[in-house]
Amino acid sequence: MLDLVDVTLRIGGRPLLEGASLHLAAGTRMALVGRNGSGKSSLLKLVTGELHPDAGSIRLQAGARIGTVAQDAPGGAISPLEAVLAADRERTALLAERLRADPVRAAEIEERLRAIGADSAPARAARILRGLGFDEAAQTRPLTSFSGGWRMRVALAAVLFLEPDLLLLDEPTNHLDLEAALWLEDHLRRYPRTLLLVSHDRDFLNAVAQKVCHLESGKLTVYTGDYDAFERQRREKLALQQKARARQEAERARIKAFVDRFRYKASKARQAQSRLKILERMEPIARAMAEPEVHFSLPCGKLPAPPLLTMENVRVGYGATVVLDRLSLRIDPDDRIALLGANGNGKSTFAKLLAGRLAPTAGTLTAARGLVVGYFAQHQIEELDPNATALEHLTRLRPRASEQELRELLARFGLVQERATTVSKHLSGGERTRLCLCLVCLQPPNLLILDEPTNHLDIDSREALVEALNAFEGAVVLISHDRHLVEATADVLWLVADGRVRPFDGDVEDYRRLLLETSASDGSARPPSRAGPGKSNAAERRARIAPLRQRARAAERELEELGARRAAIERELADPAVYRDGAAVAARRRTLAELAERIAAAEARWLEAEAEIEAIEARSPAARETERGAEARAPNARG
């Protein structure tokens, strides 16, 4: 279907591809992965012809149709359904021509319309739109009544409707909620043609990809399997490369030692010269260069006594429009809550209510004294001053802070050295997201509300966010279409639907199954209001895991405190002056022994809690399904 042969591409003098080659066979679903800024989107533009290579060639199967999502959101008075149907230009043209064609031509048109399935096209277009969140009424509204994000869904629906021979998708879930992302995942898994997909959602890639192409340092390397298989194979490859390099360096050292010893000895001179030639012919093995790890941390303010927030029969909306009603909920300092529900159901409205951006129109909302909310809004990244540096953004909010203090704060979010003084418009999307998170945490929060924080983060940055959220000591309320992020950080799921917010008795996999079952049974992508069969088991698992996670986090905090005390005493004992007082030295050593016992006990508690969590999760239906899938793939992996 597609071949790139020794392709080189430079943009602004910077090489993105250097002698890169790729073969994509027809019918293959391939993921294209790599760090932000590595050149993935540019590679897709090479395939479509928007960019041209500086060297090498790009070959596409003759007559193949390429499909991409239009960069500009469709608009106008036409409806989403009409816009999707209009994407099939041949069908549209034939229908228009049929009205004025002579009988012979009309018969030819009818034959062609039957061949392309013109009669079934409206039903197929409606089904795709439903999957992406448009109910029957929304499909007939004018496009001008929708936001830009919803119109981009129409653009995605249009290219899915066309079913091109080669479908190119660049971050297709960025404008979707979890519900639409789960539908798209299932749809692409059954896509009958060729797919080249750029995404940073690892669960999405695991579900869809048959092969993974890794773009790194201007080169393309293809791995068989899903994203998890790619990560495993790449780790093994780097380890083997490092071992081979170590063996070669040892061999070079041995040969060089022989040459240095005998090159001037007449009886060994010939052997020494022979070994010098071996050294010259030995091709150096490059050092295994793993991509640098991404780290950032979320500071937590002092935690008030629980509860942080309570709601009694709260109503919220905009003017006379009620969005959510009869909310009676409570948030505690150790809660990790993810909000489920289709876009438009009120998740962002609920987040604004919690953040104090919207006041309740009825009922009582009570906040704890000392509550500090950190709120990351979905479109916050677009509100940055494009001509201001990261340092200037912080200085405007903290004018009395020193540059060193602000740089240290930016460093917690991976914005170090020159990135701190780079204007916002020249930062990558991931870097701008980190800057927004930094601004949110200028005053350390004890309640963190994140509305789609991963849209511009690559996979490594998303993993760093998972680690940072799990290390955050306060409460978290999360809205995200990234299933991996939700599963890795949330202990509780709340469903926003039908104007209410209720706890959901199940996990994300239960929710996914319910969505697909509901969609299959009534053709609707609307999420169910409560869980179906099996919900009690999932609820029981969550109830058992929640206190274990609290115990594990408490043990982690204790280990940090004890470790800091031990390090302080060890620094004191490293000072020779302290040994003038033997009693003081003895007291410090007794304290160290006591700390060692307490550290060992805390570690044991942490290990016990984590082991119990793993045991409970391993017995869940989703885990057993994953294990069965791994067993089923094992023969292929070995082959």
C-alpha positions in Angstrom: 0.0 0.0 0.0 2.7 2.5 1.0 6.5 2.6 0.8 8.9 5.2 2.0 12.4 4.7 0.6 15.4 6.5 2.1 13.3 9.6 2.8 15.0 12.7 4.2 12.9 15.7 5.4 14.2 18.9 6.9 12.0 21.7 8.2 13.6 25.0 9.1 17.0 23.4 8.7 16.1 20.8 11.4 16.2 17.2 10.1 13.0 15.2 11.0 13.7 12.2 8.8 17.1 11.1 7.6 17.2 8.2 5.2 14.1 6.7 6.7 12.3 3.7 5.1 8.9 2.2 5.8 6.7 -0.6 4.2 3.0 -0.5 5.1 1.2 -3.6 3.6 -2.4 -3.3 2.5 -4.9 -4.2 5.2 -2.5 -3.4 8.1 -3.4 -1.2 11.0 -0.2 0.5 12.0 0.5 3.0 14.8 3.1 5.7 14.3 4.6 6.7 17.7 7.4 9.0 18.9 8.0 11.9 21.2 6.3 15.3 20.7 8.1 17.1 17.9 9.7 14.1 16.5 8.0 14.6 13.1 5.0 12.2 13.1 2.5 14.8 11.7 5.1 15.9 9.1 5.4 12.3 8.0 1.6 12.1 7.4 1.8 15.3 5.4 4.5 13.7 3.2 2.1 10.8 2.5 -0.7 13.2 1.5 1.6 15.4 -0.6 1.3 18.5 1.6 5.1 18.2 2.1 7.8 17.0 -0.3 10.9 15.0 0.8 14.4 16.6 0.4 15.6 13.1 -0.7 14.2 9.6 -1.2 10.9 8.6 -2.6 7.3 7.9 -1.5 5.3 5.2 -3.4 1.6 4.7 -3.0 -0.4 1.8 -4.5 -1.8 2.8 -7.9 -5.4 4.1 -7.6 -5.4 4.1 -3.8 -7.6 6.7 -2.1 -6.1 8.5 0.9 -8.4 9.8 3.6 -7.5 12.3 6.3 -9.6 14.4 8.7 -10.0 17.9 7.4 -8.0 20.5 9.4 -10.8 23.1 9.2 -14.0 22.2 11.0 -17.0 22.1 8.6 -19.6 24.8 9.0 -22.6 26.4 7.5 -26.4 25.8 7.6 -26.2 22.1 6.6 -26.7 19.4 9.2 -24.0 16.9 10.4 -25.8 14.1 8.5 -25.8 16.2 5.3 -22.1 17.1 5.7 -21.1 13.5 6.1 -23.1 12.3 3.1 -21.7 15.2 1.0 -18.2 13.8 1.7 -18.9 11.1 -0.9 -18.6 13.4 -3.9 -19.3 10.6 -6.4 -22.6 9.7 -4.8 -23.6 13.4 -4.5 -22.7 14.1 -8.1 -24.6 11.0 -9.4 -27.7 11.9 -7.4 -27.7 15.4 -8.9 -27.0 14.2 -12.4 -29.8 11.6 -12.2 -32.4 14.4 -12.0 -31.6 15.6 -15.5 -30.2 12.5 -17.2 -31.7 10.8 -20.3 -33.0 7.3 -19.8 -29.8 5.5 -21.0 -27.6 7.6 -18.7 -30.1 7.3 -15.9 -29.9 3.5 -16.1 -26.1 3.7 -15.9 -26.3 6.0 -12.9 -28.7 3.7 -11.1 -26.4 0.8 -11.7 -23.4 2.7 -10.3 -25.4 4.0 -7.3 -26.3 0.4 -6.4 -22.7 -0.6 -6.7 -21.5 2.0 -4.2 -24.4 1.3 -1.8 -26.0 4.8 -2.2 -29.3 3.7 -0.7 -27.7 2.4 2.5 -25.4 5.5 2.8 -27.7 7.6 5.1 -28.1 4.8 7.6 -24.3 4.1 7.6 -23.6 7.9 8.1 -26.1 8.1 10.9 -24.6 5.1 12.6 -21.1 6.7 12.6 -22.5 10.0 13.9 -24.3 8.2 16.7 -21.1 6.5 17.7 -19.3 9.9 17.9 -22.0 11.3 20.1 -24.7 12.8 17.8 -28.2 11.7 18.7 -31.0 11.7 16.1 -31.9 15.3 16.9 -28.3 16.6 16.8 -27.8 15.0 13.4 -30.3 17.3 11.8 -29.3 20.6 13.5 -27.3 23.2 11.5 -23.5 22.9 11.9 -23.4 26.6 13.0 -25.1 25.5 16.3 -22.1 23.3 17.3 -18.8 24.2 18.9 -15.5 23.7 17.0 -14.8 20.4 18.8 -18.2 18.9 17.8 -17.7 20.1 14.2 -14.3 18.3 14.2 -16.2 15.2 15.1 -18.3 15.7 11.9 -15.0 15.9 9.9 -13.9 12.6 11.5 -17.2 11.0 10.8 -16.9 12.1 7.1 -13.6 10.4 6.6 -14.8 7.2 8.4 -17.9 7.2 6.2 -15.7 7.3 3.0 -13.6 4.2 4.1 -10.6 5.3 2.0 -8.0 2.6 1.0 -5.4 4.3 3.3 -6.8 6.1 6.3 -4.5 8.6 8.1 -5.5 9.7 11.5 -3.5 12.2 13.6 -4.6 12.2 17.3 -8.3 11.4 16.4 -9.4 11.2 20.1 -8.3 14.8 21.0 -11.8 16.2 20.4 -13.6 13.1 21.8 -14.9 12.2 25.2 -14.3 8.8 26.7 -17.5 7.4 25.3 -16.8 8.4 21.7 -13.2 7.3 22.0 -14.3 3.8 23.1 -16.7 3.7 20.1 -13.9 4.8 17.7 -11.6 2.2 19.2 -14.1 -0.6 18.5 -14.8 0.9 15.0 -11.1 1.1 14.0 -10.4 -2.4 15.3 -12.8 -3.6 12.6 -11.6 -1.2 9.9 -11.4 -3.3 6.6 -8.7 -1.4 4.9 -5.2 0.2 5.7 -4.8 2.5 8.7 -1.8 4.7 9.8 -2.6 6.1 13.2 -0.9 8.7 15.3 -2.0 8.6 19.0 -0.6 9.0 22.5 -3.4 7.0 24.1 -1.7 3.6 24.9 -5.0 1.7 25.6 -6.3 3.0 22.3 -3.1 1.8 20.5 -3.2 -1.5 22.2 -6.8 -2.1 21.0 -6.3 -1.0 17.4 -2.7 -1.5 16.3 -1.3 -4.6 14.6 2.1 -3.0 14.1 3.9 -0.1 15.6 6.3 2.2 13.7 8.7 4.1 16.1 10.0 7.4 14.8 13.2 8.3 16.7 16.3 10.3 15.7 15.0 10.6 12.1 14.7 6.8 11.6 11.6 4.5 11.4 11.6 1.1 13.0 8.7 -1.3 12.8 7.7 -3.7 15.5 5.0 -6.4 15.3 2.2 -6.3 17.8 0.4 -3.6 19.9 2.0 -0.8 21.9 2.8 -2.9 25.0 4.5 -5.4 22.7 6.5 -2.6 21.1 7.7 -1.3 24.5 8.8 -4.8 25.5 10.6 -5.4 22.2 12.3 -2.1 22.3 13.6 -2.6 25.8 15.0 -5.9 24.8 16.6 -4.4 21.7 18.3 -1.7 23.7 19.5 -4.2 26.3 21.0 -6.4 23.6 22.6 -3.4 21.9 24.2 -2.3 25.2 25.5 -5.9 25.8 26.9 -6.1 22.3 28.6 -2.7 22.7 30.1 -3.8 26.1 31.4 -7.0 24.5 32.9 -5.1 21.6 34.6 -2.6 23.9 36.1 -5.4 25.9 37.4 -7.1 22.7 38.9 -3.8 21.5 40.6 -3.3 24.8 42.0 -6.8 24.7 43.3 -6.3 21.1 44.7 -2.9 21.9 46.5 -4.3 25.0 48.1 -7.0 22.8 49.2 -4.4 20.2 50.7 -2.1 22.8 52.6 -4.9 24.4 54.0 -6.6 21.3 54.1 -4.1 18.4 57.8 -3.3 18.9 58.8 -6.9 19.6 60.2 -8.5 16.4 58.7 -12.0 17.0 55.2 -10.6 17.5 55.2 -7.6 15.2 53.3 -9.4 12.4 50.6 -10.5 14.8 50.4 -7.0 16.3 49.9 -5.5 12.8 47.2 -8.1 12.0 45.3 -7.1 15.1 45.6 -3.4 14.3 43.8 -4.2 11.0 41.1 -6.0 12.9 40.6 -2.9 15.1 40.3 -0.7 12.0 37.7 -3.0 10.4 35.7 -3.3 13.6 32.5 -1.2 13.1 31.7 0.6 16.3 28.3 -0.3 17.9 26.5 2.8 18.8 25.6 3.4 22.5 22.0 2.3 23.3 20.3 5.7 23.5 17.1 5.4 25.5 14.9 8.5 25.3 15.3 10.6 28.5 12.7 10.0 31.1 10.0 12.6 31.7 9.3 13.7 35.3 7.2 16.4 36.9 5.6 16.7 40.3 2.4 18.3 41.7 2.9 20.1 45.0 0.1 19.6 47.6 -1.0 22.2 50.1 -1.9 21.5 53.7 -4.8 19.1 53.9 -7.9 20.4 55.9 -9.9 18.0 58.0 -12.5 16.1 55.9 -14.7 16.7 54.1 -13.2 19.1 51.6 -16.6 19.7 49.9 -20.1 18.8 50.6 -23.2 19.3 48.5 -26.8 19.1 49.6 -29.5 19.2 46.8 -27.3 21.5 44.7 -28.5 22.8 41.4 -26.2 24.4 38.8 -26.5 25.8 35.3 -26.3 28.9 33.1 -29.0 31.5 33.6 -32.4 29.8 33.3 -30.9 26.6 31.9 -30.4 23.9 34.5 -27.6 21.5 33.7 -27.3 19.5 36.9 -29.7 19.1 39.8 -30.2 17.4 43.1 -26.5 16.9 43.8 -25.9 15.5 47.2 -22.2 14.5 47.3 -19.1 14.6 49.4 -15.4 14.9 48.5 -12.7 13.9 51.1 -8.9 14.6 51.0 -8.0 11.1 49.8 -10.6 10.8 47.1 -9.5 10.0 43.5 -12.6 10.5 41.4 -13.0 10.2 37.6 -16.1 11.6 35.9 -17.7 9.5 33.2 -20.4 10.7 30.8 -20.8 12.0 27.2 -19.8 15.5 26.2 -22.7 17.8 26.8 -23.9 15.9 29.9 -22.3 18.4 32.3 -18.9 17.1 33.3 -17.1 20.4 32.7 -20.0 22.3 34.4 -19.6 20.1 37.4 -15.9 20.7 37.4 -16.5 24.5 37.3 -18.9 24.1 40.3 -16.2 22.3 42.3 -13.6 24.9 41.3 -15.8 27.8 42.4 -16.1 29.1 38.8 -19.9 28.6 38.9 -22.1 29.3 41.9 -25.0 26.9 42.7 -28.4 28.3 41.9 -30.0 26.2 44.6 -29.0 24.0 47.5 -25.9 24.2 49.7 -22.3 23.8 48.8 -19.9 23.9 51.8 -16.1 24.1 51.4 -13.6 23.2 54.2 -11.6 26.0 55.7 -8.3 26.1 54.0 -9.5 24.5 50.8 -7.3 25.4 47.8 -8.4 24.3 44.4 -6.1 23.8 41.4 -8.2 23.8 38.3 -6.9 22.8 34.9 -9.5 23.8 32.3 -9.9 21.9 29.0 -9.1 25.0 26.8 -6.6 26.7 29.2 -3.7 26.0 26.9 -5.3 28.2 24.2 -5.4 31.2 26.6 -1.7 31.4 27.1 0.0 34.6 25.8 1.8 33.3 22.7 4.5 36.0 23.0 5.3 35.5 26.7 7.9 33.0 28.0 7.0 30.5 30.7 9.0 32.6 33.2 7.0 35.7 32.3 3.7 33.9 32.7 4.8 33.0 36.3 6.2 36.5 37.0 2.9 38.1 36.2 1.2 36.1 38.9 4.1 36.1 41.4 5.8 39.5 40.8 7.7 39.4 44.2 9.2 35.9 43.7 12.8 35.7 42.6 13.7 34.3 39.2 15.5 31.3 40.9 12.2 30.4 42.8 10.2 30.6 39.6 12.7 28.5 37.7 12.7 25.9 40.4 8.9 25.7 40.2 9.0 25.4 36.4 11.6 22.6 36.7 9.1 20.6 38.7 7.1 20.4 35.5 10.1 19.6 33.2 10.5 23.2 31.9 14.2 23.6 32.5 17.0 25.8 31.2 16.1 27.5 27.8 12.6 26.1 27.8 11.8 28.5 30.7 12.7 31.5 28.5 11.1 30.2 25.3 8.0 32.1 24.2 4.8 30.1 24.5 4.1 29.9 20.7 7.4 28.1 20.2 6.8 25.5 23.0 5.4 22.1 22.0 1.8 21.3 22.9 3.0 19.1 25.8 5.3 21.8 27.1 2.4 24.3 27.1 0.2 21.8 29.0 3.0 21.5 31.6 3.2 25.3 31.9 -0.6 25.4 32.5 -0.3 22.7 35.2 2.5 24.8 36.7 0.3 27.9 36.8 -2.5 25.9 38.4 -0.1 24.8 41.1 1.4 28.2 41.9 -0.5 28.1 45.2 -0.2 24.4 46.1 -3.7 23.0 46.0 -5.2 20.3 48.1 -8.0 19.6 45.6 -6.9 19.1 42.0 -9.5 19.3 39.2 -8.2 18.3 35.8 -10.4 18.6 32.7 -8.8 16.7 29.7 -5.2 17.3 30.8 -3.6 14.9 28.3 -4.7 16.2 24.9 -1.2 17.5 24.0 0.9 15.1 26.1 2.9 12.3 24.5 2.9 8.8 26.1 5.9 9.3 28.2 4.5 12.6 29.6 1.2 10.9 30.3 3.0 8.3 32.3 4.8 11.1 34.2 1.4 12.6 34.9 0.1 9.3 36.2 3.1 9.1 38.6 2.6 12.7 39.7 -1.1 12.2 40.4 -0.5 9.1 42.4 2.2 10.9 44.4 -0.2 13.9 45.0 -1.4 13.7 48.6 -4.7 15.7 48.1 -8.0 14.9 46.4 -8.2 14.6 42.6 -11.2 15.0 40.3 -10.4 13.9 36.7 -12.1 14.2 33.3 -10.3 12.4 30.6 -10.8 10.3 27.5 -7.5 8.5 28.2 -8.7 5.2 29.7 -5.2 4.3 30.9 -4.9 7.5 32.9 -8.4 7.0 34.5 -7.6 3.3 35.4 -4.2 4.1 36.8 -5.2 7.0 39.0 -8.9 6.9 39.9 -10.3 4.9 42.8 -14.0 6.0 42.3 -16.0 6.6 39.2 -18.9 9.1 39.1 -21.3 9.1 36.2 -22.7 12.4 34.9 -25.9 11.7 33.0 -29.6 12.7 33.0 -28.9 15.9 34.9 -27.4 14.0 37.9 -24.0 13.0 39.2 -24.0 9.5 40.8 -21.4 6.9 41.8 -20.9 4.3 39.1 -20.9 0.7 40.4 -18.2 -0.7 38.1 -14.8 -0.1 36.5 -13.9 1.4 33.1 -14.1 -2.0 31.4 -17.6 -2.5 32.8 -18.5 1.0 31.5 -17.1 0.2 28.1 -19.0 -3.1 27.8 -22.2 -1.3 28.8 -21.7 1.4 26.2 -21.1 -1.1 23.4 -24.1 -3.2 24.5 -26.3 -0.1 24.6 -25.1 1.0 21.2 -25.7 -2.5 19.7 -29.1 -2.9 21.2 -30.7 0.5 20.4 -28.2 2.2 18.0 -27.5 4.9 20.6 -24.1 6.0 22.0 -25.8 7.5 25.0 -24.3 6.1 28.2 -26.4 4.1 30.6 -27.4 5.8 33.8 -26.4 2.9 36.0 -24.4 -0.3 35.7 -26.0 -3.6 34.5 -25.2 -7.2 35.4 -22.0 -7.7 37.3 -22.0 -4.3 38.9 -21.9 -5.7 42.5 -18.6 -7.5 41.9 -17.0 -4.4 40.5 -18.4 -2.3 43.4 -17.1 -4.8 45.9 -13.6 -4.7 44.3 -13.6 -0.9 44.5 -14.8 -0.9 48.1 -12.0 -3.4 49.0 -9.3 -1.6 47.1 -10.0 2.0 48.3 -8.8 1.5 51.9 -5.8 -0.5 50.7 -4.7 2.4 48.5 -5.1 4.8 51.5 -2.9 2.5 53.6 -0.3 2.3 50.9 -0.3 6.1 50.5 0.0 6.6 54.3 2.9 4.2 54.4 4.6 6.1 51.5 4.2 9.4 53.4 5.7 7.8 56.5 8.6 6.4 54.6 9.4 9.8 53.2 9.3 11.4 56.6 11.4 8.7 58.2 13.8 8.7 55.3 14.3 12.5 55.7 14.9 12.1 59.5 17.5 9.3 58.9 19.3 11.3 56.2 19.5 14.3 58.6 21.0 12.2 61.3 23.5 10.6 58.9 24.6 14.1 57.8 25.2 15.0 61.4 27.2 11.8 62.0 29.3 12.7 58.9 30.5 15.8 60.8 33.8 15.0 62.7 32.9 17.7 65.3 29.9 15.7 66.6 32.3 13.0 67.9 33.5 15.3 70.7 30.4 14.3 72.6 30.2 10.6 72.9 26.8 10.6 74.6 25.3 12.6 71.7 26.8 10.2 69.1 25.3 7.2 71.0 21.9 8.9 71.1 22.0 9.5 67.4 22.9 5.9 66.7 20.1 4.6 68.9 17.7 6.9 67.0 19.0 5.5 63.7 18.4 2.0 64.9 14.8 2.9 65.9 14.3 4.6 62.5 15.6 1.5 60.7 13.0 -0.6 62.5 10.2 1.9 61.8 11.2 2.1 58.1 11.2 -1.7 57.8 7.7 -1.8 59.4 6.4 0.9 57.0 7.9 -0.9 54.0 6.2 -4.1 55.1 2.9 -2.3 55.4 3.3 -0.8 52.0 4.2 -4.1 50.4 1.3 -5.9 52.1 -1.2 -3.3 50.9 0.2 -3.3 47.3 0.2 -7.1 47.2 -3.5 -7.2 48.3 -4.4 -4.6 45.7 -2.6 -6.6 43.0 -4.4 -9.8 44.2 -7.8 -8.2 44.0 -7.2 -6.6 40.6 -5.8 -9.9 39.3 -9.1 -11.6 40.1 -11.2 -9.0 38.3 -12.9 -10.0 35.0 -11.0 -7.4 33.1 -7.7 -8.7 34.3 -8.6 -12.3 33.4 -9.7 -11.1 30.0 -6.3 -9.4 29.5 -4.5 -12.5 30.6 -6.4 -14.7 28.2 -5.6 -12.2 25.4 -1.9 -12.3 26.3 -2.0 -16.1 26.2 -3.7 -16.1 22.9 -1.0 -13.7 21.5 1.9 -15.7 23.0 2.4 -18.1 20.1 2.6 -15.2 17.6 5.0 -13.4 19.9 7.3 -16.4 20.0 7.0 -16.8 16.3 
